[in-house]
Amino acid sequence: MTGPVERVTPASAGRLAALHASSFDRPWSPADLASLLHMPSTLGLSLSSRDGLAGFVLVRMALDEAEILTIAVHPDARRSGAGRQLMDALDAALRDAGIERVFLEVSTQNVAARALYDRTGYSQVGLRRGYYSDGTDALVLEKTLHGSGQDGA
Ligand SMILES: CC(C)(COP(=O)(O)OP(=O)(O)OC[C@H]1O[C@@H](n2cnc3c(N)ncnc32)[C@H](O)[C@@H]1OP(=O)(O)O)[C@@H](O)C(=O)NCCC(=O)NCCS
């Protein structure tokens, strides 16, 4: 059972780093995350459960576009809709911020993330061959947010 989605602050950098390390081979340090979260262009949302941080997503905004920098759900909390809850809340927050288009990169091998992005309305707009250090390709995905700058509906 997860709680409401909340805005992330730099004070959460340590908890975010621990969750990031449980989800990626190349973890981001608490210091890296703190400096990212201090930038006004960064927006972060998190979701908690009884056991602590269940997931988070970070984006960077520029003018009317945003890029998803990372999203992670705790291994124990996956396949229960937490990723989708974060992505839906992100859409609402980005619309409120006047963002019209969202981009991200995802490994062609990342079945879970590709399913999440497919279900939340992202479509492929590019392919970066050999983008990751292990030689795998990245898909570039995009979503248009309709109704940005209005009432968030
Ligand atoms: C990708 C990730 C955030 C998904 O989080 P999650 O909370 O498990 O996702 P949800 O439970 O909301 O699932 C969303 C959809 O994707 C599908 N899905 C999730 N994991 C899946 C998997 N391993 N295989 C197939 N489909 C999967 C779900 O069935 C659901 O579809 P549905 O609504 O039609 O049932 C999570 O797997 C994760 O943290 N992975 C490691 C970090 C990572 O790879 N991040 C993305 C980097 S680009």
The ligand as an ORCA input file, in Angstrom:
! r2SCAN-3c Opt
* xyz 0 1
  C      10.399      0.475    -14.531
  C       9.818      0.518    -13.115
  C       9.941      1.953    -12.575
  C       8.323      0.130    -13.199
  O       7.733      0.327    -11.914
  P       6.476     -0.542    -11.393
  O       5.969      0.115    -10.168
  O       6.836     -1.968    -11.309
  O       5.441     -0.342    -12.611
  P       3.851     -0.566    -12.530
  O       3.536     -1.618    -11.523
  O       3.183      0.761    -12.394
  O       3.566     -1.160    -13.979
  C       3.259     -0.325    -15.102
  C       2.914     -1.216    -16.288
  O       4.106     -1.874    -16.753
  C       3.940     -3.278    -16.676
  N       5.176     -3.876    -16.180
  C       5.889     -3.481    -15.094
  N       6.949     -4.277    -14.939
  C       6.895     -5.183    -15.942
  C       7.724     -6.276    -16.298
  N       8.818     -6.594    -15.583
  N       7.398     -6.992    -17.404
  C       6.304     -6.687    -18.128
  N       5.466     -5.645    -17.830
  C       5.769     -4.920    -16.746
  C       2.817     -3.522    -15.680
  O       2.164     -4.754    -15.923
  C       1.928     -2.329    -15.925
  O       1.103     -2.546    -17.048
  P      -0.501     -2.687    -16.863
  O      -0.938     -1.376    -16.236
  O      -0.992     -2.880    -18.245
  O      -0.700     -3.856    -15.951
  C      10.528     -0.505    -12.170
  O      10.537     -1.771    -12.802
  C      11.966     -0.115    -11.831
  O      12.230      0.634    -10.889
  N      12.950     -0.647    -12.590
  C      14.372     -0.392    -12.315
  C      14.759      1.030    -12.674
  C      14.509      1.336    -14.148
  O      14.767      0.529    -15.030
  N      13.981      2.562    -14.427
  C      13.697      3.010    -15.753
  C      14.910      3.571    -16.386
  S      14.567      4.154    -18.044
*
